[in-house]
Amino acid sequence: MKDIKIDPSTMKLELDIMEITKACVVVICDGNVKIRELPPYGEYKIATHQAKP
Protein backbone atom coordinates (compact mmCIF):
# COMPACT_ATOMS: atom_id res chain seq x y z
CA MET A 1 0.00 0.00 0.00
CA LYS A 2 1.17 3.49 -0.80
CA ASP A 3 0.95 6.21 1.86
CA ILE A 4 -0.84 9.45 0.97
CA LYS A 5 -0.42 12.67 2.92
CA ILE A 6 -3.24 14.76 4.37
CA ASP A 7 -2.60 18.53 4.22
CA PRO A 8 -2.12 19.41 7.92
CA SER A 9 -3.14 23.06 7.43
CA THR A 10 -6.55 22.18 5.95
CA MET A 11 -6.92 18.56 7.14
CA LYS A 12 -8.13 17.71 3.61
CA LEU A 13 -7.27 14.71 1.51
CA GLU A 14 -6.75 15.50 -2.15
CA LEU A 15 -6.28 12.82 -4.80
CA ASP A 16 -5.39 13.56 -8.40
CA ILE A 17 -7.40 10.92 -10.26
CA MET A 18 -5.12 11.31 -13.27
CA GLU A 19 -2.16 10.04 -11.20
CA ILE A 20 -3.78 6.98 -9.59
CA THR A 21 -4.82 3.72 -11.17
CA LYS A 22 -8.34 3.26 -12.48
CA ALA A 23 -9.18 0.56 -9.94
CA CYS A 24 -7.98 1.19 -6.41
CA VAL A 25 -9.04 1.23 -2.80
CA VAL A 26 -8.40 4.06 -0.31
CA VAL A 27 -8.15 3.22 3.40
CA ILE A 28 -8.39 6.01 5.99
CA CYS A 29 -7.70 5.32 9.68
CA ASP A 30 -6.48 7.54 12.54
CA GLY A 31 -5.49 10.35 10.17
CA ASN A 32 -3.43 8.04 7.95
CA VAL A 33 -4.33 7.31 4.34
CA LYS A 34 -3.19 4.44 2.15
CA ILE A 35 -4.04 3.61 -1.43
CA ARG A 36 -3.76 0.19 -3.08
CA GLU A 37 -4.23 -0.81 -6.69
CA LEU A 38 -6.81 -3.54 -7.19
CA PRO A 39 -5.94 -6.61 -9.24
CA PRO A 40 -7.47 -6.86 -12.73
CA TYR A 41 -9.44 -9.93 -11.63
CA GLY A 42 -10.09 -11.89 -8.47
CA GLU A 43 -10.46 -10.29 -5.08
CA TYR A 44 -8.43 -8.23 -2.63
CA LYS A 45 -8.97 -8.61 1.09
CA ILE A 46 -8.29 -5.91 3.65
CA ALA A 47 -7.51 -7.32 7.07
CA THR A 48 -7.65 -5.14 10.16
CA HIS A 49 -6.48 -5.62 13.71
CA GLN A 50 -8.42 -3.68 16.33
CA ALA A 51 -9.96 -1.59 13.51
CA LYS A 52 -6.53 -0.54 12.20
CA PRO A 53 -5.31 -1.59 8.74
N, C-alpha and C positions, 0 to 999 in steps of 0.2 A: 504494500500500500504506500502511496505517495502522500507525504504531509503537505497540507495547504495552510497558509497563514491567514489569520483573521486580523484585520486592521485594528490595532489597539486603540487608536484615537476615535474611531467610529463604532467599533465592535461589530462591523459588518463583514460578511463573507462575500467576496466577489469572485465569480468564476467566468473566465473567458471561454465560451462554448466553442470557439474556433480553435482553441489550444488543447482541448481534452478530446478523448475518444468518443465516438458516437454512442457506445454502450458502456456505461460505467455506473458505479454506486458511490455515493458520498455518505460517510459516517461522521456524525458530529456527537462528541461526548466530552463533557467537562471543559469546554472551550477549545478543544482540539478537533481538527478536521482532517480526515484522510479520504483519499479518492482511490478507487481500484477499478481497472478495466475489467469488463465482464468477458468471459470466453465467448467465442462465436457460436458455440452450441453447448448443451449440457447445463449444468447448474453450478452456482457458486454459493457456498455456505459461509455465513458470518457467525462466528462463535464468540460469545461474550463470557466474561467471568465477573460476577457481581455487577452486571450492567455496564461493564467497560470493555470495549473492543481491544 
